[in-house]
Amino acid sequence: MQFASDNSGPALPGVMQAMAEVNIGHMPSYGTDAPMNEVRDRLRDVFEAPQASVYLVATGTAANALALATLSEPWQTVFCTPLAHIHTDECNAPEFFTGGAKLSLVGEADKMTPEDLARAIALWPAGDVHNPQHGPLALTQATERGRIYTCAEIAALCGIARGHGLPCYMDGARFANAVAALGCTPAEMTWKVGIDAVSMGGTKNGCLGVEAVIFFNPENAWEFELRRKRSAHLVSKHRYLSAQMLGYLREHLWLRTAQEANARAALLEAGLRDVPGAEMVFGRDVNMIFARLPRATHQRLKAAGAVYGLYEGPLESGAADEPLMARFVCDWSVTEQQIARFLEIARG
């Protein structure tokens, strides 16, 4: 009963098969391999962007930090929410790789509104040499609370940013889950609503460790290549990154896997609503659920071997009926049988 993180699950068989296929003989290195050429073509098709520049890195932190460094200057500020992954989980990597650009926090939650963004931009008068200058907008899709921006919401936020001449970046570590939840196309969620660059995550959705970075403006390409090399994120045996992404893209595996993970989370959420004392904390949009359950329920689940993140505590002591918040994440490998067993224990 593993619900800790979609980072914790196994790799997809289709991805492993693609890795085995390239593990024969010699092949050009540093991204000049034939599988990468196919990845580039496939992602341009997926995004309906034939001129897009496509790159692969091994981690989401590298994708975010290097993309934002490419889109900003050291004297600028990046606009993001207080719960954005680039603020809470990357050990100041964006600030480091941008050469010192700061993060300006917008709103008070995991999602921002156009009004929030306009106020945050206004706090730093443009052209004042004493202030950080306006830099990129960075949106997390899906957010760290498992919620998504609709295409209309993204368009509205990008409209505010565009009005100030700011580029727009999307952290898409759970990009596929968001596309699956919205029922839109990747193009409709990105460049068609104003996004300039996006990371399309693979690691959380069944790859071993690969993220695609896509720039819809080819002018950013060479700088990103230099930054990737300078930061030691250009992998020499690049074919193994390429193969992962290629397996992920074949027969729409990236989308089907996300749909399955979202569906499992929906099943788990529906069952949790029937657990005595359960309370949903945030609305579930993708494959993450935040819920409060009584301490006694958590104790019963943990004793039975259930693995998930407990955000409040302590677990061992306190009132049995005190509600404690937890996060439950479903990846492609979670089965309906595991969910049924989890819910049986939770109901007592």
VENDAKA-V723071 format. One record per residue. N is the residue number from 1. PHI is phi in whole degrees, 0 to 359 (none if undefined). NEAR is the number of other ideal C-beta (glycine too) atoms within 10 Angstrom. D_FIRST is the distance of its C-alpha to the first C-alpha in whole Angstrom. Layout:
BEGIN
n & phi & near & d_first
N & PHI & NEAR & D_FIRST
N & PHI & NEAR & D_FIRST
END
This chain:
BEGIN
n & phi & near & d_first
1 & none & 17 & 0
2 & 256 & 17 & 4
3 & 229 & 26 & 6
4 & 286 & 16 & 9
5 & 192 & 16 & 12
6 & 284 & 26 & 13
7 & 283 & 12 & 15
8 & 268 & 13 & 12
9 & 279 & 19 & 11
10 & 284 & 12 & 14
11 & 279 & 19 & 17
12 & 293 & 24 & 18
13 & 304 & 11 & 20
14 & 296 & 21 & 23
15 & 288 & 25 & 23
16 & 296 & 17 & 23
17 & 296 & 12 & 26
18 & 297 & 24 & 28
19 & 297 & 20 & 28
20 & 295 & 11 & 29
21 & 296 & 13 & 32
22 & 269 & 19 & 33
23 & 273 & 12 & 33
24 & 225 & 7 & 37
25 & 66 & 5 & 40
26 & 254 & 6 & 41
27 & 206 & 18 & 40
28 & 305 & 11 & 42
29 & 253 & 13 & 40
30 & 56 & 12 & 39
31 & 88 & 21 & 38
32 & 262 & 11 & 41
33 & 286 & 20 & 39
34 & 298 & 12 & 40
35 & 301 & 21 & 36
36 & 293 & 23 & 36
37 & 300 & 12 & 39
38 & 290 & 16 & 37
39 & 302 & 25 & 34
40 & 301 & 20 & 37
41 & 295 & 13 & 38
42 & 294 & 16 & 35
43 & 290 & 20 & 34
44 & 298 & 16 & 38
45 & 292 & 12 & 37
46 & 302 & 21 & 34
47 & 267 & 22 & 35
48 & 53 & 14 & 39
49 & 224 & 19 & 40
50 & 296 & 8 & 43
51 & 261 & 10 & 44
52 & 296 & 21 & 41
53 & 264 & 20 & 40
54 & 237 & 21 & 37
55 & 223 & 25 & 35
56 & 238 & 27 & 32
57 & 226 & 25 & 31
58 & 269 & 18 & 28
59 & 224 & 16 & 26
60 & 293 & 24 & 26
61 & 298 & 20 & 28
62 & 298 & 22 & 31
63 & 301 & 29 & 31
64 & 294 & 31 & 31
65 & 294 & 25 & 33
66 & 287 & 26 & 36
67 & 294 & 32 & 36
68 & 293 & 27 & 37
69 & 297 & 25 & 39
70 & 291 & 25 & 41
71 & 267 & 26 & 41
72 & 225 & 24 & 43
73 & 244 & 13 & 45
74 & 300 & 14 & 45
75 & 268 & 15 & 47
76 & 258 & 21 & 45
77 & 234 & 22 & 42
78 & 263 & 29 & 39
79 & 264 & 29 & 38
80 & 212 & 28 & 34
81 & 276 & 27 & 32
82 & 297 & 15 & 31
83 & 257 & 18 & 27
84 & 298 & 25 & 28
85 & 302 & 21 & 26
86 & 294 & 23 & 29
87 & 264 & 20 & 30
88 & 261 & 13 & 27
89 & 226 & 14 & 25
90 & 234 & 20 & 28
91 & 51 & 9 & 30
92 & 65 & 11 & 33
93 & 301 & 19 & 33
94 & 300 & 27 & 35
95 & 296 & 20 & 37
96 & 295 & 14 & 38
97 & 284 & 24 & 38
98 & 280 & 26 & 40
99 & 82 & 11 & 43
100 & 122 & 12 & 42
101 & 301 & 24 & 42
102 & 268 & 16 & 40
103 & 251 & 22 & 37
104 & 257 & 19 & 39
105 & 273 & 18 & 36
106 & 247 & 27 & 36
107 & 75 & 18 & 35
108 & 231 & 10 & 33
109 & 224 & 16 & 30
110 & 276 & 19 & 27
111 & 242 & 20 & 30
112 & 249 & 27 & 34
113 & 249 & 15 & 36
114 & 303 & 15 & 40
115 & 294 & 12 & 42
116 & 302 & 19 & 39
117 & 294 & 25 & 40
118 & 299 & 15 & 44
119 & 295 & 13 & 44
120 & 295 & 21 & 42
121 & 295 & 21 & 45
122 & 294 & 10 & 48
123 & 294 & 11 & 47
124 & 243 & 19 & 48
125 & 303 & 10 & 51
126 & 296 & 11 & 52
127 & 87 & 8 & 55
128 & 278 & 9 & 55
129 & 296 & 6 & 55
130 & 277 & 6 & 53
131 & 261 & 13 & 50
132 & 294 & 19 & 47
133 & 275 & 16 & 48
134 & 293 & 22 & 46
135 & 238 & 26 & 43
136 & 293 & 25 & 40
137 & 272 & 29 & 38
138 & 236 & 28 & 34
139 & 250 & 27 & 31
140 & 258 & 29 & 28
141 & 224 & 27 & 26
142 & 282 & 27 & 24
143 & 282 & 25 & 24
144 & 289 & 21 & 22
145 & 253 & 19 & 21
146 & 76 & 24 & 20
147 & 254 & 21 & 23
148 & 234 & 23 & 26
149 & 273 & 23 & 30
150 & 288 & 15 & 31
151 & 299 & 16 & 34
152 & 294 & 9 & 37
153 & 293 & 17 & 35
154 & 297 & 24 & 35
155 & 299 & 18 & 39
156 & 295 & 17 & 40
157 & 293 & 26 & 39
158 & 296 & 24 & 40
159 & 297 & 14 & 43
160 & 297 & 22 & 44
161 & 299 & 26 & 43
162 & 301 & 15 & 45
163 & 299 & 10 & 48
164 & 254 & 14 & 48
165 & 73 & 8 & 48
166 & 259 & 22 & 44
167 & 287 & 23 & 42
168 & 234 & 25 & 38
169 & 241 & 29 & 35
170 & 241 & 28 & 32
171 & 279 & 27 & 29
172 & 251 & 29 & 26
173 & 303 & 28 & 23
174 & 245 & 31 & 22
175 & 304 & 26 & 25
176 & 297 & 30 & 23
177 & 297 & 31 & 21
178 & 291 & 27 & 24
179 & 300 & 26 & 26
180 & 298 & 24 & 24
181 & 291 & 23 & 24
182 & 280 & 19 & 28
183 & 69 & 8 & 29
184 & 252 & 16 & 31
185 & 263 & 14 & 32
186 & 304 & 24 & 32
187 & 296 & 15 & 36
188 & 294 & 16 & 36
189 & 264 & 25 & 33
190 & 231 & 30 & 35
191 & 294 & 23 & 39
192 & 290 & 18 & 40
193 & 245 & 22 & 39
194 & 113 & 20 & 40
195 & 284 & 25 & 37
196 & 268 & 24 & 39
197 & 209 & 26 & 36
198 & 214 & 27 & 33
199 & 259 & 24 & 30
200 & 253 & 28 & 28
201 & 289 & 26 & 24
202 & 242 & 29 & 23
203 & 300 & 20 & 20
204 & 289 & 24 & 18
205 & 248 & 28 & 18
206 & 115 & 29 & 18
207 & 267 & 27 & 21
208 & 284 & 17 & 21
209 & 176 & 15 & 23
210 & 203 & 26 & 26
211 & 226 & 29 & 27
212 & 264 & 26 & 30
213 & 245 & 24 & 33
214 & 239 & 27 & 35
215 & 254 & 25 & 39
216 & 274 & 19 & 40
217 & 252 & 14 & 44
218 & 301 & 10 & 45
219 & 297 & 8 & 47
220 & 277 & 18 & 44
221 & 297 & 16 & 43
222 & 296 & 11 & 45
223 & 298 & 14 & 44
224 & 298 & 20 & 41
225 & 301 & 16 & 41
226 & 294 & 12 & 43
227 & 295 & 19 & 41
228 & 297 & 23 & 38
229 & 293 & 12 & 40
230 & 296 & 12 & 42
231 & 269 & 16 & 38
232 & 70 & 8 & 37
233 & 250 & 19 & 35
234 & 268 & 18 & 37
235 & 282 & 18 & 35
236 & 290 & 8 & 37
237 & 276 & 13 & 35
238 & 295 & 19 & 34
239 & 303 & 24 & 34
240 & 282 & 20 & 30
241 & 289 & 27 & 30
242 & 302 & 26 & 32
243 & 296 & 28 & 30
244 & 302 & 30 & 26
245 & 293 & 27 & 28
246 & 294 & 22 & 30
247 & 298 & 28 & 27
248 & 295 & 29 & 25
249 & 273 & 23 & 28
250 & 298 & 15 & 29
251 & 51 & 9 & 29
252 & 58 & 13 & 27
253 & 302 & 21 & 24
254 & 303 & 28 & 23
255 & 279 & 18 & 24
256 & 297 & 16 & 22
257 & 295 & 24 & 19
258 & 295 & 28 & 19
259 & 299 & 19 & 20
260 & 295 & 19 & 17
261 & 297 & 28 & 14
262 & 297 & 23 & 17
263 & 295 & 14 & 16
264 & 295 & 22 & 13
265 & 295 & 27 & 13
266 & 297 & 16 & 16
267 & 296 & 16 & 14
268 & 296 & 26 & 12
269 & 299 & 18 & 15
270 & 300 & 12 & 17
271 & 291 & 17 & 15
272 & 298 & 23 & 14
273 & 297 & 11 & 18
274 & 266 & 10 & 18
275 & 282 & 19 & 17
276 & 306 & 12 & 20
277 & 84 & 15 & 21
278 & 284 & 18 & 19
279 & 220 & 14 & 20
280 & 284 & 13 & 20
281 & 269 & 16 & 21
282 & 236 & 17 & 22
283 & 294 & 12 & 22
284 & 271 & 23 & 20
285 & 253 & 21 & 21
286 & 236 & 27 & 19
287 & 256 & 31 & 15
288 & 240 & 26 & 15
289 & 233 & 23 & 15
290 & 246 & 19 & 17
291 & 215 & 23 & 17
292 & 256 & 18 & 18
293 & 234 & 23 & 17
294 & 302 & 21 & 19
295 & 306 & 22 & 18
296 & 298 & 16 & 18
297 & 293 & 24 & 15
298 & 299 & 22 & 13
299 & 299 & 15 & 14
300 & 295 & 16 & 13
301 & 294 & 22 & 9
302 & 296 & 15 & 10
303 & 296 & 9 & 12
304 & 274 & 13 & 9
305 & 98 & 11 & 7
306 & 292 & 20 & 5
307 & 243 & 13 & 6
308 & 196 & 20 & 9
309 & 271 & 13 & 12
310 & 259 & 16 & 15
311 & 265 & 12 & 18
312 & 225 & 14 & 20
313 & 186 & 14 & 21
314 & 282 & 9 & 21
315 & 282 & 13 & 18
316 & 283 & 8 & 20
317 & 229 & 7 & 24
318 & 126 & 13 & 25
319 & 297 & 9 & 25
320 & 297 & 10 & 22
321 & 265 & 11 & 23
322 & 292 & 14 & 23
323 & 283 & 18 & 21
324 & 235 & 19 & 19
325 & 279 & 16 & 18
326 & 221 & 24 & 15
327 & 245 & 20 & 13
328 & 239 & 27 & 10
329 & 237 & 26 & 11
330 & 253 & 28 & 10
331 & 249 & 26 & 12
332 & 297 & 21 & 13
333 & 271 & 18 & 11
334 & 291 & 24 & 8
335 & 257 & 10 & 9
336 & 296 & 11 & 11
337 & 295 & 8 & 9
338 & 296 & 17 & 6
339 & 296 & 21 & 7
340 & 298 & 12 & 10
341 & 295 & 15 & 8
342 & 302 & 24 & 7
343 & 290 & 18 & 10
344 & 300 & 11 & 12
345 & 293 & 17 & 11
346 & 298 & 24 & 12
347 & 285 & 14 & 15
348 & 80 & 10 & 16
END
